[in-house]
């Protein structure tokens, strides 16, 4: 009860309520909120501090930037979403805020277009060598079905496409990438898609900034061949998986296209089933399925690795013992 009252007191101020309504639509930085609300940065920061302390918002630092969004968990997050749902769509201040939010998103889109313009050539050349992404995405959606997994992590999220694809299937989705430019692209994409259960974080795939056993599903989509140490990346992915969790790895099978290493910074020229299985086995995961999609010169392989659900396994063993017991 006390926490609810703290949250209500924090939200009972016009600017802070406007902030909640904005942050419910995606991650926003302090400078973006300052622009939208036409208020000074110190004032905006004080309001954000109160909302975070009350548990209504959560903050995520990314270098020199800090992004805010409505809390995903706990009573504070539930209260924030309930209050936002009551904000009238025709309120003049709210309407103006949303117009300015659209302007912010347009600026993001321009920056994203410029970034893609500088880099599209090399991506198109590589894409021409393998099967279309639609087939890979279809299989990913099949392997992470709606309602089965709660918290999803996409490592090396890039443009955020896998988060965009799978966020509707899970309770929450987190994308991590080392490139701040790609995170900006992903943030624009997710904002325009209206996805509100996703978070983007800056981080190294070799040292994930996440606690052990915090995710139900992890995806590595076309990033492992860039890794300095793929085994460590797989170990980190396995570390954050809960019992019953699933790891999806989509990457190239073994190939000999050396120009991908010399011109496009690929560290590894694909992977064999054996080495991926060995990495997974070493971390307590079992490769349960392998799918291959052959392209013009490259084959994309999807490895599915599952962590045993210890509680379910114990229950199955108990049922087997009871079923086989004799009570004569």
C-alpha positions, 0 to 999 in steps of 0.5 A: 500500500505504501509503495502505491501511495509513493507512486501516486504522489510521484505521478500527481504532477502535470509534467511527470504524468506527461513524462510517464505517457511519453516513456510508455511509448519507448525509451527516451533520453533526457535530452529528448524529453527536454526537447519535447517538454520545452523545459530545462535539463535540470528540471527534467532530470529532477522529475525523472529522478522522482519517477525512478525512485518511485519505481514508475520509470527505469533508467539505463545508462548508455555511455554518456546518455541515459534512457528512460522507459516505464518500468517493466516489472513490479507494482510501480510498472503496473501502476504507471501503465494503469495511469498512462491508460487513463490519460485522455488522447485529446488532452492538448498537452498530450497531443503536442507531446506526441507531435514532438515525439514524432519529430524526434523519431523523424530525426532518428530516421534521418540519422538511420538513413544516413548510416545505412547509406554509408554501409548498405553496399557491403551488407547487400554484397554479403546478402547476395551470397546467402538465403533471404532473411525472411526464411530465417525469420520464419524459423526463428518465430517458429522456434520462439512461439508466442507465450512459451518464453517470458524474457528474451535477449538478442545478443548483437542486436544490430538494427533490432530486427530480431527484437522487433520480430520476437517482442510480440511473442514474449513478455519482454525483449532486450537487445544488446550491441556494442555499436552505439550507431546500430543501437540508434538505428534499432531504437528508431525501428522499435519506436516506429513499430510501436513496440513497448516491451523492448529495451536496448542496451550497450554492451559487449557480447563477451561480457554481458551486463546481465545477471546469471539466469535472467533470461528464458530465451537468447538469440545470436543472429549472424553475430558469432562470426564477428566474435573474438572468442565464439566459445566465450560468447556461447558461454555468456549466452548460456550463463544468462539462461534459466532452466528450461531456456532456449538458445538460438544461434543463426550463422554461416556453416563452414566456408572458404570465402576469405574476402569476408575476413579481409574486407568485412572483418569476419573473424571466423569463416563459419562454424561446424556442427561439432564445434557449436555442439561442443561449446553448448555441451560444455555449458550444460546445453543440449543441441536439439535441432539443426536447420540448414538453408543453402544460398548461392555461396553460403549456407546459414545454419540454425542451431537450437540448444536447450537448457534442461528444466531441472524442476520438470526433470525432477517431476518426471523422475518422481512420476516414473518412480511412482508409476513403477513402484510396487505396493504389494 
